[in-house]
Amino acid sequence: MAASPTRLSKQERREQLLETALAVVRVQGADGLTLPTLAEAAEVSRPIVYDHFGTRNGLLTALHRRLDEQHRAALTRALGEAPPTGPEVARVMSAAYFACATAMPEFNAVTAALKGNPEMEVIQREMLDDYTDLMATALAPHSALGVRALRLRCVGVLGAADAIAAELNHGRTTLDDAVTALTDLIVSALSQPLPQVSQAR
């Protein structure tokens, strides 16, 4: 007699649903992901999916969080293995950033699907703050800038990184050139500002 399938805990079921949702987006794009299509792909009843995510936006938001966590975890691992110099940390950071753009295209698809969602705007701000803090902490040992000044420069660099990622996604630059450009921007951001020259009246 065949053994009955093991019943998943609520957390295990949620993990399974998110992995299945990611697979759906990878094949069909974010437009193909709905609560009913997820239920069908995961071979569970619709009430189970609704119980976990409530709405399609709830599902997309949970998936976006998952992808962001994977991105930051990959960056943290890479930084842990980086040689302890500013330029090397900058290069590892840049490579990890664009690895998300190239190896996780689902991230962009889910982000686009959530565009205009007020709740998602708040969540994205929180994620950006966390990523900026992670970046500033990794760079702090290699810069004489104060905490606030360095963090503000990290904000600016991340804005530039998004613009470079758009160029990369549209095929207007190569991965190597994108990594080099972002590395140079980060290294420049570590420098002390030039002293202001007083203007003659």
N, C-alpha and C positions, 0 to 999 in steps of 0.2 A: 504494500500500500504506500502510495507516494506521501511524503511528509507535507503538511500544510505549509504554505509560505509564511515566513517570519513577518510578524506585524511590526511595522516601523513606528518608532516614537514620533511625536509631533515634529520635533526638530529634524529628525532623519527624513521625514516625509517632505519637510520644507526644502531641505538640501536637495533631495531628489527632484522636486519640482523646479527648483532654480536651475539645476543642471540640464533638465529637459528643456526648459525655456530658452536657455542659452543655445542649445542645439537647434531649436526651432528658428531662432533669430539668425543663426549661422547659415541655415539653408534657405529660409524664406524671407529674411529681413524682418525688421521690427513690425512692419505692417501685417505680417502673417501671424503675429503672436497675439492671441486673445485668450480669455479664460477658457472658453470652450475648446479652442485648438490645443491648449496646453493639457486640458483634461484628457483629450483624445490621445495626444502624443505620449502622455505619462501613463495611460491606461488606468485612470482613476475616474471616479464619478465627479461631475461638475461641482456638487456641494463641497467636496474636499478642497478643490481649488479656490472656490469662493471663500471658504472658511479661512484659508491662509492669507489671501491677498485682497479680498473684498471687491476690488475693481481692477480694470485693466491698468489704470494709472498706478494703483498700488503694486501690481505685479511688476510693471516697468521700473518703478522706483526701487523695489527690492532688488531687482536684477542689476540696476545701475549701482547700487551700494555694493553688491557682490563684486562687480567688475572693478570698482574703485578700490576695494579692499585687496583684490588680487594685484592690482597695479602697485599700490603702496607697499605690499609685502615683497613684491619682486624688487622694488627700489631699495628697500631696507636690506634685503639679502645681498644685493649688488654692492651697496655701500659698505657692508660688513667685510667684503672681500677686496675693496679698493685699496691701492697703495696710498699711504698717508701723505699725499701732497695735494695742494689745491687744484692744480690742473688735472691730475688723475681723478680726483673726486668729481670734478666738473665733467670730465669725459664719461665716467661711469653713469653719472646722473643723467646726462644727455642721452646716452645710449638706452638707458632704461625708460626714459620718457618716450622716445620714439618707437621703442619696442611695443609699447601700448598701442601706438597709432597704426603699426603695421601688423602686429601679431594678434591684436584684439580689435578687429574692425567692428565687432558687435557693440563695443563701447560707443562709437560714434553713432551707430544706428539707433541705439536706445536713447542716447542723449538727444538726437534729433526728434525722436518720437515724443519726448517729454517737453520739447520747447514750448514756452508759453504757459506752462503749468506753474502757478504761483508757489505751490508747495515744493516743487522741484527746484525752483530758483533759490529757496531758502536752503535746501539740502545741498545744492551745488556750492553755495557760499560757504557752508560748513566744511565741505570736502576740500575746497580750495584753501581755506584757512589751515586745515590739518596738513595738507600737502606743503603749503608755504612754510609752516613751522618745521616740518620734517627736513625740508631743504635748507632752511636757515640754520638749523641745529647742526647739520652735517658740514656746512661751510664755515661756521663760526670759528673753528680752530685755525682756519687758514686766512682769516681776515682780521684786520685791526679796527674795522668799523664797529660802532656801537650796535646793540641788539636791534633797536628800532630802525636804524639806517640800513642795516643788512637785510632785515625782513622786508623793508619797502623795496629794496633793489630786487629781492627775490620775487616780489609781486610783479615788478616790471618785466623781469626775465621770463616769468611764466606766461605773461601776455604775449611776449615775442615768440615763445615756444609754441603757443597755439597757432600763431600766424604761420610759423615755419611748418608746423604739422599740416596745415591746410594746403600749403604748397606741395608738400610731400604726397598727400592724399590725392591731389589733382595731377600728379606726375610731372610737376614743374621743377622738381629737384630730386636728387638721389638721397638715399638714407645716409651715406657717408658724408655728403655735403651738409645735410641737415644736422647731423651730430657735431660736425666741426663748427658750424655756425653757432649752435647753441653753446657749445663748450667755450668758444671765444667770448660770447656774451657773458657767461657766468664768470669766467676768469676776470674779465673787465669789471664786473660788478663787485669783485672782492677788493678792488683798489680803493685807496683813500681818495677822497675828492681833492681836486686842486684848490689851493687857497684862493679865496676871492681877492680880486685886485680892486682896490678902491678907485673910483672914478674921480678925476679932477673936476672940481666945480667950475 
